[in-house]
């Protein structure tokens, strides 16, 4: 049997993403682990998949000018083959137009029939002749429609951002969401220094390693898409983690020997960082409702050589019989994920405004439930990878209203203070992707005040 080509693999991934509502990075990683491709072809597949998912609305808008029938009437195979072909023609400068068209027609024939192939051929050739004549919505008359189509974002989401951030910041945010997120590593400082790790990574073949600007243990790296194969990874010398996520555990200000509860903990980036900052002393009880994700957390704990983390399958919306037991609680709550669309561009097309309201109730249920386990003077840290008010400021205010003994406790983030809107209220951090090139993250830190007798 002839092995699949890079374009066939890219189309198969896009088909899976649309029909199974899976996460881009997860499907891409799992697929590439089970195929044999040269490094250049792996990079080509990655570019195609992320490119089509990021620019899906713009691609469909372009195709809508030339398709004789609505894209929704096509099969997912042919719809995504067309998107893939247009992306190669208009976004990938190194791919000749004739090669992209020919390959896309072959895909249409393979996953359709000769009539489908002829249709795809006609659509792409017409689009190549005419696409420069298509006009985007007017930026002055309809700013939300213009930005939504120019940067391929949902109209409703852009409209919200314009009201909150204004034109320039919304444009910058949309642009940041369409850029590559890069790879950031968190050094396991229990075993090695960032400087020594950087030298070792270069020896292992990475092309570029540099310090991350926001955290001293962070490193920005380039040169491989299989970090899990590196000896330094297998030896537990680092964890892959974005700088935005890397800010959460330090804001807990956990002290060695303390007892912490980490709910919604899997896959464990923040859990293992917290253990690292505790010098692997004390105790961290890491909980998640999904046993499969907890197995991944357990593997990371073992690989990093951590002894202070206990893993428990538990639903964070249900209370534990442990009133006042923990010095600190970390709630990295389930959220919309709008802060991580660079890494998960599928989120743009999957989530709706209604999700924000529904998720707020889940987030509050977790906070209401888990705060009972916090000791007097204990610290509760709430984080989400979203910057939407329903999941951030509104959650904080409703939680404070319901629990008068809980108060926001100021954060110290001197490196971040210069970015606009980073601290919307004392005790919170609201970081969006265009500011420092991180994932979007919101953090609120509460402290329980003793009740008067």
ZADOKE-461687 format. One line per 4 residues: their letters; for each residue x, y, z of N, C-alpha, C. Coordinates in steps of 0.2 Angstrom, whole numbers, m for minus. Atoms other than C-alpha are relative to their C-alpha. Layout:
! residues N
A	X,Y,Z,X,Y,Z,X,Y,Z; ... $
This chain:
! residues 453
XXXX	4,m6,0,0,0,0,4,6,0; m4,m6,1,7,17,m5,m2,4,6; 2,m4,m6,9,28,11,m3,7,m2; 3,m7,1,m1,44,12,5,5,m1 $
XXXX	m4,m6,1,6,60,5,m1,5,6; 1,m5,m5,8,75,16,m6,4,0; 6,m3,1,m7,83,8,m6,m4,2; 6,4,m2,m18,68,11,0,0,8 $
XXXX	0,0,m8,m12,68,30,m3,6,2; 3,m6,m2,m17,86,31,m7,0,m1; 7,1,1,m34,83,24,m3,m4,5; 3,4,m5,m37,69,35,m1,3,7 $
XXXX	0,m3,m6,m33,79,50,m5,5,0; 5,m5,1,m44,93,44,m7,m3,0; 6,4,0,m58,81,41,m2,m2,7; 1,2,m7,m56,74,59,m2,6,4 $
XXXX	1,m6,m4,m56,92,66,m7,2,m1; 6,m2,1,m72,96,58,m6,m5,2; 5,5,m1,m82,80,60,0,m3,8; 0,3,m7,m76,75,78,1,6,5 $
XXXX	m1,m6,m4,m74,93,85,6,m1,5; m6,1,m4,m57,89,91,5,6,1; m5,m6,0,m42,100,96,5,m1,m5; m5,0,5,m30,105,83,6,m3,2 $
XXXX	m7,2,m2,m14,102,92,0,m7,2; 0,7,m2,m20,85,99,0,m4,m6; 0,4,6,m25,78,83,6,0,m4; m6,0,4,m10,84,74,6,m4,3 $
XXXX	m6,3,m3,2,78,87,m1,m8,0; 2,7,0,m7,61,88,1,m3,m7; m1,2,7,m7,59,69,7,0,m2; m7,0,2,11,64,66,4,m5,4 $
XXXX	m4,5,m3,17,52,79,m1,m7,m3; 1,7,3,10,37,69,1,0,m8; m2,0,8,16,42,51,7,1,0; m7,m1,1,33,42,44,1,5,m6 $
XXXX	m1,m6,4,37,59,36,7,3,1; m6,m4,m1,53,69,33,m2,6,4; 1,m6,m4,55,84,44,m4,6,m4; 3,m5,4,50,96,30,m7,m1,m1 $
XXXX	7,1,1,34,87,26,m4,0,7; 4,m1,m7,29,87,45,m1,7,1; 1,m8,m1,32,106,45,m6,2,m5; 5,m2,5,21,107,29,m7,m2,2 $
XXXX	6,2,m3,7,97,37,m2,5,5; 1,m5,m5,8,108,52,m3,6,m2; 2,m7,3,7,124,42,m7,m1,m3; 6,0,3,m7,118,32,m6,m1,5 $
XXXX	6,1,m5,m18,112,47,m1,6,4; 1,m6,m4,m15,127,57,m3,6,m4; 2,m6,5,m17,139,42,m7,m1,m2; 7,0,2,m33,132,37,m5,1,6 $
XXXX	5,m1,m6,m41,132,54,0,7,2; 0,m7,m2,m35,149,58,m4,5,m5; 3,m5,5,m41,157,41,m6,m3,m3; 6,3,3,m56,146,39,m6,5,m3 $
XXXX	6,m4,2,m69,160,38,2,4,m6; m2,m3,6,m58,170,26,0,m4,m6; m1,4,6,m55,155,15,m7,m2,m3; 7,1,2,m74,151,15,m3,6,m4 $
XXXX	2,m6,4,m77,169,10,2,1,m7; m3,0,6,m65,168,m4,m4,m5,m5; 3,5,4,m73,152,m10,m7,1,m2; 7,m2,1,m91,159,m8,m1,4,m7 $
XXXX	1,m4,6,m87,171,m23,0,m4,m6; m1,3,6,m84,157,m35,m4,m7,0; 4,6,0,m93,141,m29,m7,1,m3; 7,m1,2,m109,138,m38,m5,m3,5 $
XXXX	4,2,m5,m116,130,m23,3,1,7; m3,m1,m7,m115,133,m4,5,m5,2; m5,4,m2,m100,126,4,m3,m6,5; 4,4,m5,m112,118,17,m3,m6,m4 $
XXXX	3,6,4,m119,106,3,6,m5,m2; m6,4,2,m101,99,0,1,m5,6; m3,4,m5,m94,84,9,5,3,4; m6,m3,m3,m82,88,23,7,m1,m3 $
XXXX	m7,1,4,m68,80,12,1,5,m5; m1,m4,5,m71,91,m2,0,7,2; 0,m7,m3,m75,107,8,7,1,3; m7,m1,m3,m58,105,17,5,m1,m5 $
XXXX	m5,0,6,m49,100,1,0,7,m3; 0,m7,3,m54,117,m6,3,5,4; m3,m4,m4,m49,126,9,7,m1,0; m8,2,0,m32,117,9,3,3,m7 $
XXXX	m3,m2,7,m30,121,m10,1,8,0; 0,m8,0,m34,140,m7,5,2,4; m5,m2,m5,m23,141,8,7,m1,m3; m7,1,3,m8,134,m2,1,5,m5 $
XXXX	m1,m4,6,m11,145,m17,1,7,3; 0,m7,m2,m14,162,m7,4,1,6; m4,m2,m6,m4,160,9,7,m3,0; m6,3,0,10,148,6,4,2,m6 $
XXXX	m3,m3,6,22,158,m5,5,m5,m4; m5,5,3,34,143,m8,m3,m6,m4; 4,5,4,20,132,m16,m2,3,m6; 2,m3,7,18,135,m35,m8,m1,0 $
XXXX	7,1,0,0,138,m39,m2,m6,m4; 2,6,4,0,124,m52,0,m6,4; m1,5,m4,6,112,m40,m5,m1,5; 6,1,m5,m7,116,m27,m6,m2,m3 $
XXXX	6,2,3,m21,115,m39,0,m7,m2; m1,7,2,m15,99,m46,m1,m5,6; 0,4,m6,m13,91,m29,m7,0,3; 7,0,m3,m30,97,m23,m5,m3,m5 $
XXXX	5,4,5,m39,90,m39,1,m7,1; m2,7,m2,m30,74,m35,m4,m3,6; 3,2,m7,m37,74,m17,m8,0,m1; 7,0,2,m55,78,m24,m2,m6,m4 $
XXXX	2,7,4,m54,63,m36,1,m6,5; m1,6,m4,m48,52,m22,m5,0,6; 5,0,m5,m61,57,m9,m7,2,m3; 7,m1,4,m75,61,m22,0,m4,m6 $
XXXX	0,4,6,m76,56,m40,3,5,m6; m2,m4,5,m71,63,m57,m4,7,m1; 4,m6,0,m85,76,m57,2,5,5; m3,m4,m6,m79,82,m40,6,3,m2 $
XXXX	m6,m3,2,m62,84,m47,0,6,m5; 1,m5,5,m68,94,m62,m2,7,4; 3,m5,m4,m78,105,m50,6,4,4; m5,m3,m4,m63,108,m38,5,4,m5 $
XXXX	m4,m3,5,m52,112,m53,m2,7,m3; 3,m6,3,m64,125,m60,0,6,5; 0,m4,m6,m66,133,m43,7,4,1; m7,m2,m2,m47,135,m39,2,5,m6 $
XXXX	m2,m4,6,m43,142,m57,m3,6,0; 4,m6,0,m57,154,m56,2,5,5; m2,m4,m6,m52,160,m39,7,3,m1; m6,m2,1,m34,162,m44,0,6,m5 $
XXXX	0,m6,4,m39,174,m58,m4,6,3; 5,m5,m2,m52,184,m48,1,3,7; 0,m2,m7,m47,185,m30,2,7,2; m2,m7,m2,m39,202,m30,m5,5,m1 $
XXXX	5,m5,1,m55,210,m35,m5,0,5; 5,1,m5,m65,204,m20,2,5,5; 0,m5,m5,m68,218,m7,m2,m2,6; 2,1,m7,m68,216,11,m6,5,2 $
XXXX	5,m5,m2,m82,224,21,3,7,2; m3,m7,m2,m79,243,24,2,1,7; m3,0,m7,m68,246,39,m4,6,4; 3,m6,m4,m77,263,44,m7,m2,1 $
XXXX	7,1,0,m95,258,40,m1,m6,5; 2,6,m3,m94,240,47,7,m3,3; m6,2,m3,m78,239,58,0,m8,2; 0,7,m2,m83,222,66,0,m5,m6 $
XXXX	0,4,6,m87,214,49,7,0,m3; m6,0,3,m71,220,42,6,m4,4; m6,4,m4,m59,214,56,m2,m8,0; 2,7,0,m69,198,57,2,m4,m6 $
XXXX	m2,3,6,m66,194,39,7,1,m2; m7,m1,2,m49,202,37,5,m5,4; m4,5,m5,m42,191,52,m4,m6,2; 3,6,m1,m54,177,51,m2,m2,7 $
XXXX	3,1,m7,m63,178,68,m7,0,0; 7,m1,m1,m81,176,73,m2,7,1; 3,m7,0,m91,192,70,m2,2,7; 3,m1,m6,m99,191,87,6,2,5 $
XXXX	m6,m1,m4,m82,190,96,4,6,m1; m3,m6,1,m74,204,87,m4,6,2; 5,m6,m2,m89,215,91,1,1,7; m1,m1,m7,m86,212,109,6,3,2 $
XXXX	m6,m2,m1,m68,215,108,1,8,m2; 0,m7,2,m71,232,99,m3,4,6; 3,m4,m5,m82,238,113,4,0,6; m4,0,m6,m70,233,126,7,3,m1 $
XXXX	m7,m2,2,m53,236,118,1,6,m5; m1,m5,5,m56,248,104,3,m3,m6; m2,3,6,m50,246,86,8,m2,0; m7,2,0,m31,246,88,2,m7,3 $
XXXX	m2,6,m4,m30,233,102,m4,m6,m3; 3,6,3,m43,222,94,3,m2,m6; m4,2,6,m34,222,77,6,m4,2; m6,3,m3,m18,218,87,m1,m7,3 $
XXXX	2,6,m3,m27,204,96,m1,m5,m5; 2,5,5,m34,196,81,6,m2,m4; m6,1,4,m17,197,72,4,m5,4; m4,4,m4,m8,189,87,m3,m7,0 $
XXXX	3,6,0,m21,175,87,1,m4,m6; m2,3,7,m16,171,69,7,m2,m1; m7,1,0,2,170,73,2,m7,3; m2,7,m3,12,154,78,2,2,7 $
XXXX	0,m1,m7,12,152,97,8,m2,2; m7,2,m2,30,145,97,0,m5,5; m1,5,m6,37,133,110,4,3,5; m3,m3,m6,41,138,127,1,m6,5 $
XXXX	m1,5,m5,49,126,140,1,3,7; m1,m2,m7,49,127,159,5,m4,3; m5,4,m3,65,121,166,m2,m3,7; 1,3,m6,64,109,180,6,2,5 $
XXXX	m6,m3,m4,75,119,192,2,m5,6; m2,4,m5,75,105,204,5,m5,m2; m5,4,2,87,96,193,5,3,m4; m4,m4,5,95,109,181,m1,7,0 $
XXXX	2,m7,1,97,127,179,m2,2,m7; 2,m2,7,90,136,164,6,1,m5; m6,m1,5,107,140,157,3,m7,m2; m3,7,2,113,122,158,m5,m4,m4 $
XXXX	5,3,5,97,116,150,1,3,m7; m1,m3,7,99,128,136,6,m3,m4; m6,3,3,117,122,133,m2,m7,m3; 1,7,2,111,104,133,m5,m1,m6 $
XXXX	5,1,6,96,107,121,4,2,m6; m4,m2,6,108,115,109,4,m6,m2; m4,6,2,119,100,110,m4,m6,m3; 4,5,2,104,89,107,m3,1,m7 $
XXXX	2,m2,7,101,98,90,m5,5,m1; 4,m5,1,89,112,93,4,6,m3; m3,m5,4,92,127,82,1,6,4; 0,m6,m4,88,141,94,m3,m1,7 $
XXXX	3,0,m7,86,143,113,2,6,3; m1,m6,m3,84,159,122,m5,1,6; 4,m1,m6,77,165,139,m7,3,m2; 6,m2,1,59,168,140,m1,7,4 $
XXXX	0,m7,m3,55,187,145,m3,0,7; 5,m1,m6,42,184,159,2,m5,6; m2,5,m5,49,169,169,7,m2,0; m7,2,0,67,165,174,1,m7,m2 $
XXXX	m1,7,1,64,147,172,m2,m2,m7; 2,1,7,57,149,154,5,0,m5; m5,0,6,66,145,138,m5,0,m7; 3,0,7,60,149,120,4,m4,m5 $
XXXX	m4,5,4,65,135,108,m2,0,m7; 2,1,7,65,132,89,5,m6,m2; m4,5,4,71,117,79,m2,m7,1; 3,6,0,60,102,83,m7,0,1 $
XXXX	7,1,m2,42,96,84,m1,m6,4; 0,6,m4,46,81,94,4,0,6; m4,m1,m6,52,87,110,0,m6,5; 1,6,m5,46,71,119,6,m5,m2 $
XXXX	m5,4,2,60,62,109,7,2,3; m6,m2,m3,74,72,117,2,m3,6; m3,3,m6,85,64,130,m2,4,6; 1,m4,m5,83,79,141,m8,0,2 $
XXXX	7,0,m1,64,78,140,m1,m7,4; 1,7,m3,64,59,145,3,0,7; m3,0,m6,76,63,159,m4,5,5; 4,m5,m4,63,76,166,3,6,2 $
XXXX	m3,m6,m1,73,91,164,m4,6,m2; 4,m6,2,59,102,157,m7,m3,m1; 7,1,2,40,103,154,m2,5,m5; 3,m5,5,32,111,139,m5,4,3 $
XXXX	5,m4,m3,22,126,145,1,7,m2; 0,m7,3,17,143,138,2,5,6; m2,m5,m5,23,158,147,m6,3,4; 6,m3,m3,5,164,151,m2,m5,6 $
XXXX	1,5,m5,2,147,160,5,0,5; m6,0,m5,19,149,168,0,5,5; 1,m5,m4,13,164,177,m4,m2,6; 5,1,m5,0,156,187,3,m3,7 $
XXXX	m2,3,m6,9,145,200,4,4,4; m3,m4,m4,21,158,205,m4,5,4; 5,m5,m3,6,170,209,m3,m4,6; 2,4,m6,1,156,222,4,2,6 $
XXXX	m5,m2,m6,16,162,233,0,m6,5; 0,6,m5,16,144,240,7,0,3; m6,0,m4,29,141,254,1,m7,1; m2,7,m1,39,125,256,m3,m3,6 $
XXXX	3,4,m5,30,112,267,m7,1,1; 7,m1,0,13,119,264,m4,m6,m4; 4,5,3,m2,108,259,m5,4,m5; 4,m4,5,m11,113,243,m4,m5,m4 $
XXXX	5,3,4,m26,107,233,0,3,m7; 1,m2,7,m26,108,214,m5,m4,m3; 6,3,4,m43,105,206,1,1,m7; 0,m1,7,m45,103,188,7,0,m3 $
XXXX	m8,m1,0,m26,99,188,3,m3,m7; m3,3,6,m24,88,172,1,5,m6; m5,6,0,m13,87,162,6,2,4; m5,m1,m5,m2,95,175,5,5,0 $
XXXX	m5,m6,1,8,110,169,1,4,6; 0,m5,m6,3,121,184,1,m4,6; m1,5,m6,3,106,196,7,m1,1; m7,1,m1,21,102,193,4,6,1 $
XXXX	m3,m6,m1,26,120,192,m1,2,8; 1,m1,m7,18,122,209,5,m4,5; m5,4,m4,28,107,216,7,2,0; m7,m3,1,44,114,209,1,6,4 $
XXXX	m1,m6,m4,41,131,218,0,m2,7; 0,2,m7,37,121,234,7,m4,2; m6,4,m1,54,113,232,m1,m8,1; 2,7,m1,45,96,231,m1,m2,7 $
XXXX	1,1,m7,41,98,249,m8,0,2; 7,m1,m1,24,98,258,m4,m6,m4; 5,5,3,9,90,249,m4,4,m5; 5,m3,5,m1,94,233,m4,m6,m2 $
XXXX	5,5,2,m17,84,230,m3,3,m6; 2,m2,7,m20,85,211,m6,m4,m2; 6,4,2,m38,81,206,m2,2,m7; 3,m2,6,m47,80,190,m6,m6,m1 $
XXXX	5,4,1,m63,72,184,1,m6,m5; m1,5,6,m56,63,169,6,m4,1; m6,4,m2,m45,48,173,5,0,m5; m5,0,5,m37,48,156,5,6,0 $
XXXX	m5,m6,0,m30,65,158,4,0,6; m4,1,m6,m25,61,176,6,m4,m1; m6,5,1,m14,47,169,6,4,m4; m5,m4,3,m5,60,158,3,4,6 $
XXXX	m2,m4,m6,m3,71,174,5,m5,4; m4,5,m4,4,55,183,7,m1,m3; m7,1,4,17,52,169,4,6,1; m4,m6,m1,23,70,170,3,0,7 $
XXXX	m3,0,m7,25,69,189,5,m5,0; m5,5,0,35,53,187,6,2,m4; m5,m2,4,45,60,173,4,5,3; m4,m6,m3,50,76,182,2,m2,7 $
XXXX	m3,2,m7,54,66,198,m3,3,6; 4,m4,m5,41,74,209,m3,m5,5; 3,4,m5,37,66,226,m6,3,4; 5,m4,m4,25,79,233,m7,0,m2 $
XXXX	7,0,4,10,76,221,m3,m6,1; 5,6,m1,m4,64,225,m5,1,m5; 5,m1,6,m16,61,210,m7,m4,2; 7,3,m2,m35,58,214,m5,2,m5 $
XXXX	5,m1,5,m49,56,202,m6,3,4; 5,m3,m3,m62,68,208,m4,6,m4; 4,m5,3,m76,80,202,1,7,4; m2,m6,m4,m71,98,207,m7,4,2 $
XXXX	6,m3,m1,m90,103,207,m3,m3,7; 2,3,m6,m92,91,222,5,1,6; m4,m1,m6,m85,95,239,4,m6,3; m3,6,m4,m72,85,248,m1,1,8 $
XXXX	1,m1,m8,m74,82,267,6,2,3; m6,m2,m2,m59,92,271,0,8,2; 1,m7,m2,m65,109,279,7,3,3; m6,m3,m2,m50,120,282,6,m3,0 $
XXXX	m6,5,0,m37,107,278,6,3,m4; m5,m2,5,m27,116,264,2,7,1; m3,m7,0,m15,131,265,m2,4,m6; 1,m4,6,m19,135,247,m4,m5,m4 $
XXXX	4,3,5,m31,130,233,1,3,m7; 0,m3,7,m28,132,214,m5,m3,m4; 6,1,5,m43,132,203,1,2,m7; m1,m1,7,m38,131,185,m6,m2,m4 $
XXXX	7,2,1,m56,131,180,m1,m2,m8; 2,1,7,m64,124,164,m2,7,m3; 2,m7,3,m67,139,152,m1,m1,m7; 1,0,7,m70,144,134,6,m1,m4 $
XXXX	m6,1,3,m52,144,130,2,5,m5; m1,m5,5,m53,160,120,7,3,1; m7,m3,m1,m36,165,127,6,m4,m4; m5,5,3,m27,150,118,m2,m2,m7 $
XXXX	2,2,7,m34,151,100,6,0,m4; m6,1,4,m17,152,93,2,m7,0; m1,8,0,m14,134,99,m6,m4,m2; 6,4,1,m32,129,97,m5,4,m4 $
XXXX	4,m5,4,m39,139,82,m7,m3,m1; 7,3,0,m54,127,82,m5,3,4; 4,m3,m5,m60,136,97,m4,5,m3; 4,m6,3,m65,151,87,m6,m2,m3 $
XXXX	6,2,4,m78,141,77,m4,m4,4; 4,4,m4,m84,130,91,m4,3,5; 3,m3,m6,m88,141,105,m5,6,m2; 5,m6,1,m103,154,106,0,4,6 $
XXXX	1,m5,m5,m108,168,117,m4,m4,6; 4,4,m5,m120,156,126,5,m4,5; m5,4,m4,m105,145,132,3,4,6; m3,m4,m5,m98,160,142,m5,0,6 $
XXXX	5,0,m6,m114,161,153,0,m7,3; 1,7,m3,m115,142,155,7,m2,4; m7,1,m4,m96,141,160,1,4,6; 0,m4,m6,m98,155,172,m3,m4,6 $
XXXX	3,4,m5,m110,144,182,4,m6,3; m4,6,m2,m98,129,182,6,3,4; m6,m3,m3,m83,140,187,m2,2,7; 2,m2,m7,m93,148,202,m2,m6,4 $
XXXX	1,6,m4,m99,131,207,6,m3,3; m7,2,m3,m81,125,209,3,4,5; m2,m4,m5,m76,140,218,m4,0,7; 4,0,m6,m91,140,230,2,m7,4 $
XXXX	m1,7,m3,m88,121,233,7,m1,4; m7,1,m2,m69,121,235,3,5,6; m2,m5,m5,m67,137,246,m1,m3,7; 1,2,m7,m73,127,261,6,m4,3 $
XXXX	m6,4,m2,m57,117,261,6,4,2; m5,m5,m1,m47,133,263,1,1,8; m2,m2,m7,m38,136,280,m1,8,1; 0,m7,m2,m39,153,289,6,3,m2 $
XXXX	m6,m3,3,m27,165,280,2,m4,m6; m2,4,6,m26,152,266,m1,4,m6; 0,m3,6,m24,157,248,m4,m4,m5; 4,3,5,m36,153,234,2,4,m7 $
XXXX	m2,m3,7,m30,156,216,m5,m3,m5; 4,2,5,m42,156,202,3,2,m7; m3,m2,6,m36,155,184,m4,m3,m6; 4,2,7,m44,153,166,5,2,m5 $
XXXX	m3,m3,6,m36,154,149,m5,3,m4; 5,m5,3,m49,167,144,0,7,3; 0,m6,m2,m51,185,145,m7,3,0; 7,m3,1,m70,187,143,m3,1,7 $
XXXX	2,m2,m6,m78,196,157,m5,m5,4; 4,5,m3,m91,182,160,4,m5,4; m4,5,m3,m77,171,165,6,3,5; m5,m3,m4,m66,183,174,m2,5,5 $
XXXX	2,m4,m5,m71,199,182,m7,m1,3; 6,1,m3,m89,194,184,0,m6,5; m1,6,m5,m84,177,192,3,3,7; m3,m3,m6,m73,187,204,m5,3,4 $
XXXX	5,m4,m4,m87,199,209,m5,m4,3; 5,4,m2,m100,186,211,3,m5,6; m3,4,m6,m88,175,222,1,4,6; m1,m5,m6,m84,190,233,m6,1,3 $
XXXX	6,m2,m3,m102,194,235,m3,m6,4; 3,6,m4,m106,176,241,4,m2,6; m5,2,m6,m91,175,253,3,6,2; m3,m6,m3,m88,190,263,7,m1,3 $
XXXX	m6,1,m4,m73,182,272,6,m1,m5; m5,1,5,m64,180,255,2,7,m3; m2,m7,3,m54,196,249,5,m1,m5; m6,0,5,m43,199,234,6,2,3 $
XXXX	m7,m1,m3,m25,199,238,5,2,m5; m3,m3,5,m14,210,228,6,m4,m3; m5,3,3,m2,203,215,6,4,m1; m6,m3,2,16,208,211,2,m2,m6 $
XXXX	m2,2,7,19,208,193,4,6,m3; m3,m6,3,32,222,189,1,0,m7; m2,0,7,37,216,172,m7,1,m4; 7,m1,4,18,216,167,m3,6,0 $
XXXX	4,m6,m2,13,232,174,m1,5,m5; 0,m5,5,17,242,159,m6,m1,m6; 5,2,5,4,233,148,m7,3,2; 6,m3,m2,m13,241,147,m5,m5,2 $
XXXX	5,4,m2,m27,233,156,2,m7,3; m3,6,m3,m16,220,164,m3,m2,7; 3,1,m7,m23,223,182,m6,4,0; 6,m4,0,m41,228,180,m3,1,7 $
XXXX	1,m1,m7,m43,226,199,5,m3,4; m5,2,m4,m31,224,213,m1,m8,1; 1,7,m1,m28,205,215,m1,m4,m6; 2,4,6,m31,200,197,6,2,m5 $
XXXX	m5,m1,6,m20,198,181,m4,m2,m6; 4,2,6,m28,199,164,4,2,m6; m6,m1,5,m15,196,151,m3,m3,m7; 2,2,7,m20,195,132,6,m1,m5 $
XXXX	m5,3,4,m10,187,118,4,6,m3; m4,m5,4,m5,203,109,5,4,4; m4,m4,m4,4,211,124,7,m3,1; m7,3,m1,18,199,127,1,m6,m4 $
XXXX	0,6,4,15,185,115,m1,m6,3; 1,6,m4,9,173,128,m7,m2,m2; 7,1,0,m7,164,129,m4,5,4; 4,m4,m4,m22,174,136,m1,m4,7 $
XXXX	1,3,m7,m23,171,155,m3,5,4; 2,m4,m5,m33,178,169,1,m4,7; m2,3,m6,m28,175,187,m3,5,5; 2,m4,m6,m37,181,203,2,m4,6 $
XXXX	m3,3,m6,m29,178,220,m4,3,6; 4,m2,m6,m40,178,236,3,m3,6; m2,2,m6,m36,176,254,m6,0,5; 6,1,m5,m48,170,268,2,4,6 $
XXXX	m1,m3,m6,m49,182,282,m3,m3,6; 3,4,m6,m52,175,300,m7,4,2; 6,m3,m3,m70,177,306,0,2,7; 0,m3,m7,m73,187,321,m5,m5,5 $
X	4,4,m5,m79,177,336,m5,4,4 $
